[in-house]
Amino acid sequence: MVVDYTCQDIAKMIDHSLLRPDLTDEDIVKGCEIARKYNVASVCCRPSDVALARKLLEGSEVKVGAVVGFPHGTHKTETKVFEAEQAIRDGAEELDMVIHIGKLRSRDFEYVKRDIQAVVEVAHRHGVIVKVILENCYLTDELKRIGCRLAEEAGADFVKTSTGFGPGGATIEDLILMRQSVSPKVQVKAAGGVRDLDAALKVREVGATRFGATRTEEIMEECYRRKGKEECC
């Protein structure tokens, strides 16, 4: 049974996704307007858009997030560190980094841990949180569990299911597995496939505290309708 929720509870689970490669500057402006209107947790944007998003969201509670090593995770660690440092200089308060998926599949666990740790160290030095993307569609359940544990050992704040650009996204089964694989101090984010309010409520029920969404407006308007309100504001 889903615990009762307010629309602001749902909004503060949303990382409004602005990551498609074809997005224009106008799309970024519109996306930030939606994020501000519904007072979501954050926008998650491409590295080149961080400074613009920071300017557009100035004075709001919405945080700016940037991706690192996106979407394949195969950048060298030094490159990921540089990306993280630049994003933070541009105003990012959250980073969503992709692990080196091939190294995890090769069972080079030390590499994976060091890769995460290098980004975490830079981020935490500036009070920035890190969400570690596993891209579960390429992993066995065993490797998902190991990836979660490595992320926690490396100091990550979140583990995240997917980029949204792989062949599979978040599943309820994976979210349960991930929640069970880390301690309570590490949060879980769903990405890929949360397209309506019912899906948002399902991921909330199994312990996810954030989810990526491109359909933020639809999700929030449905929430307000169900709560008997015409619109959010």
HUUR-V688571 format. One record per residue. RES is the residue in one letter. NEAR is the number of other C-alpha atoms within 12 Angstrom. Layout:
BEGIN
res={RES;RES}
near={NEAR;NEAR}
END
This chain:
BEGIN
res={M;V;V;D;Y;T;C;Q;D;I;A;K;M;I;D;H;S;L;L;R;P;D;L;T;D;E;D;I;V;K;G;C;E;I;A;R;K;Y;N;V;A;S;V;C;C;R;P;S;D;V;A;L;A;R;K;L;L;E;G;S;E;V;K;V;G;A;V;V;G;F;P;H;G;T;H;K;T;E;T;K;V;F;E;A;E;Q;A;I;R;D;G;A;E;E;L;D;M;V;I;H;I;G;K;L;R;S;R;D;F;E;Y;V;K;R;D;I;Q;A;V;V;E;V;A;H;R;H;G;V;I;V;K;V;I;L;E;N;C;Y;L;T;D;E;L;K;R;I;G;C;R;L;A;E;E;A;G;A;D;F;V;K;T;S;T;G;F;G;P;G;G;A;T;I;E;D;L;I;L;M;R;Q;S;V;S;P;K;V;Q;V;K;A;A;G;G;V;R;D;L;D;A;A;L;K;V;R;E;V;G;A;T;R;F;G;A;T;R;T;E;E;I;M;E;E;C;Y;R;R;K;G;K;E;E;C;C}
near={9;14;12;15;21;20;32;23;24;40;43;32;40;46;47;49;44;41;34;24;18;11;18;17;23;16;22;34;25;24;38;42;28;38;41;34;26;36;32;38;36;43;53;46;45;38;38;29;36;40;27;30;43;37;21;28;32;19;12;23;22;35;35;45;45;48;45;49;35;37;30;26;31;23;24;25;28;20;20;38;28;21;32;43;31;27;39;34;23;25;32;41;38;43;51;54;52;46;53;38;39;23;27;36;25;15;21;20;26;21;26;39;32;29;40;50;31;32;46;37;26;32;38;24;16;21;17;30;33;44;48;53;50;54;44;42;27;28;30;19;23;19;31;38;28;30;47;46;33;36;47;34;28;31;32;43;40;44;56;48;50;43;44;35;25;25;15;21;31;41;30;28;21;37;38;27;30;43;34;25;29;30;23;17;18;32;36;45;46;50;46;36;29;37;30;26;32;20;29;44;34;29;38;34;23;28;32;40;35;43;53;49;45;33;28;40;33;24;35;41;27;26;31;25;17;19;17;13;15;13;19;25;14}
END
